[in-house]
Amino acid sequence: MKLAHISITARDADRLSTFYRCVLGCEVRRPPRVLSGPAVSRGNGLPGCEIYSIWLTLPGTDTPFLELLQYKGDRGRDLPEVDAPGYGHLSFVTDSIEDTIRAVLEYGGAMVGEVTNFGSAERPYLIVYVRDCEGNVLELEQAPT
């Protein structure tokens, strides 16, 4: 068994796709599609559902990939809290945490915490939690060079 993909339900899948492509270097894995019909509804248990689906490769790997789904008739949702039960966050290693933070903010994301050194003064290992443009929590890490 292996992990196939990670899915994020989006309010605006195109905007979220732009964020992940421009900020984190994801790439489109296949053209976007609309999924609907009896098989889709049987599979997810949502009668009459229609889903706009975008698949992105994650940086440095072909699998698992990132699946962005926008359901017709969005029910809305509060911002997920860092300590809320359930899936917590996606974590990305970056060469420059400051450059990535600037891109996060430029593309509509937000800060959650502040850059913190989990290493030492001689070998800093920097981490910070941020939100993508829809409020999902991401952890950014910069390992010692």
C-alpha positions as CSV (number, residue, x, y, z in Angstrom):
1,M,0.0,0.0,0.0
2,K,1.1,3.6,-0.6
3,L,-0.3,7.1,-0.4
4,A,-1.8,8.1,-3.7
5,H,-2.8,11.8,-3.2
6,I,-3.8,14.5,-0.8
7,S,-7.0,16.3,-1.4
8,I,-8.0,19.8,-0.4
9,T,-11.6,21.0,-0.8
10,A,-11.4,24.5,-2.3
11,R,-13.8,27.5,-2.3
12,D,-12.0,28.6,-5.6
13,A,-9.9,25.8,-7.1
14,D,-8.4,27.9,-9.8
15,R,-7.2,30.5,-7.2
16,L,-5.9,27.8,-4.9
17,S,-4.1,26.1,-7.8
18,T,-2.4,29.4,-8.7
19,F,-1.2,29.8,-5.1
20,Y,0.3,26.3,-5.0
21,R,1.9,26.6,-8.4
22,C,3.3,30.1,-7.9
23,V,4.3,29.9,-4.2
24,L,5.4,26.3,-3.8
25,G,6.3,25.2,-7.3
26,C,3.6,22.6,-7.9
27,E,2.8,21.8,-11.5
28,V,-0.4,20.9,-13.3
29,R,-0.5,17.1,-13.5
30,R,-3.5,16.8,-15.9
31,P,-6.0,19.3,-17.3
32,P,-8.8,20.3,-14.9
33,R,-12.0,18.2,-15.1
34,V,-15.6,18.4,-14.0
35,L,-16.7,15.1,-12.3
36,S,-20.4,14.3,-12.0
37,G,-22.9,11.6,-12.5
38,P,-24.1,8.5,-10.7
39,A,-20.7,6.9,-10.2
40,V,-19.3,10.0,-8.6
41,S,-22.3,10.4,-6.3
42,R,-22.2,6.7,-5.3
43,G,-18.5,6.9,-4.6
44,N,-18.6,9.9,-2.3
45,G,-22.2,9.6,-0.9
46,L,-23.3,13.0,-2.1
47,P,-26.4,12.7,-4.4
48,G,-26.2,14.8,-7.5
49,C,-22.8,16.3,-6.8
50,E,-20.6,18.1,-9.3
51,I,-16.9,18.6,-8.6
52,Y,-14.3,20.7,-10.4
53,S,-11.0,18.8,-10.0
54,I,-7.5,20.0,-10.5
55,W,-4.4,17.7,-9.9
56,L,-1.0,19.2,-9.1
57,T,2.3,17.5,-8.7
58,L,4.0,18.3,-5.4
59,P,7.6,19.7,-5.6
60,G,10.2,17.0,-6.1
61,T,7.9,14.0,-6.6
62,D,5.3,12.6,-9.0
63,T,3.4,10.8,-6.2
64,P,1.6,11.5,-4.1
65,F,0.0,14.4,-5.8
66,L,-2.2,17.3,-4.6
67,E,-5.9,17.1,-5.6
68,L,-7.9,20.3,-5.4
69,L,-11.7,19.8,-5.5
70,Q,-14.3,22.5,-5.8
71,Y,-17.8,21.2,-5.1
72,K,-20.8,23.0,-6.7
73,G,-22.8,24.5,-3.9
74,D,-20.0,25.3,-1.4
75,R,-21.3,25.0,2.2
76,G,-18.6,27.3,3.6
77,R,-16.3,26.6,6.5
78,D,-14.5,28.4,9.3
79,L,-10.7,28.6,9.1
80,P,-9.1,25.5,10.4
81,E,-7.2,26.0,13.6
82,V,-3.7,24.7,14.0
83,D,-4.7,22.6,17.0
84,A,-8.1,21.3,15.8
85,P,-8.6,17.6,15.5
86,G,-8.3,16.1,12.0
87,Y,-5.8,16.7,9.3
88,G,-3.4,19.4,10.5
89,H,-1.2,20.8,7.8
90,L,1.0,20.2,4.8
91,S,4.7,20.8,5.3
92,F,7.2,22.0,2.7
93,V,11.0,22.4,2.9
94,T,12.2,25.6,1.2
95,D,15.6,26.9,0.4
96,S,14.6,30.4,1.7
97,I,11.9,30.7,4.3
98,E,11.8,34.5,3.9
99,D,11.3,34.3,0.1
100,T,8.5,31.8,0.5
101,I,6.8,33.9,3.2
102,R,6.9,36.9,0.8
103,A,5.3,34.7,-1.9
104,V,2.7,33.3,0.5
105,L,1.6,36.9,1.4
106,E,1.8,38.1,-2.2
107,Y,-0.6,35.3,-3.4
108,G,-3.2,35.9,-0.6
109,G,-1.9,33.7,2.2
110,A,-1.3,34.8,5.8
111,M,1.0,34.3,8.7
112,V,-0.1,32.0,11.6
113,G,3.1,32.0,13.7
114,E,6.5,33.6,13.5
115,V,9.8,32.1,12.2
116,T,11.3,30.0,14.9
117,N,14.7,28.3,15.1
118,F,14.4,24.7,16.1
119,G,18.1,24.1,15.5
120,S,21.0,25.9,17.0
121,A,22.7,29.3,16.3
122,E,25.4,27.4,14.4
123,R,22.9,25.2,12.4
124,P,19.6,26.9,12.3
125,Y,16.5,24.8,11.4
126,L,13.8,27.4,10.7
127,I,10.0,26.7,10.8
128,V,6.9,28.8,10.6
129,Y,3.2,28.1,10.1
130,V,1.3,30.1,7.4
131,R,-2.0,29.8,5.7
132,D,-2.7,29.4,2.0
133,C,-5.1,31.8,0.2
134,E,-8.1,29.8,1.5
135,G,-6.9,29.5,5.1
136,N,-5.4,26.0,5.1
137,V,-2.4,25.6,7.4
138,L,1.0,25.0,5.9
139,E,4.3,24.5,7.7
140,L,7.4,25.9,6.0
141,E,10.8,24.5,7.0
142,Q,14.3,25.7,6.1
143,A,17.0,23.2,6.9
144,P,20.6,24.1,7.6
145,T,22.7,24.6,4.4
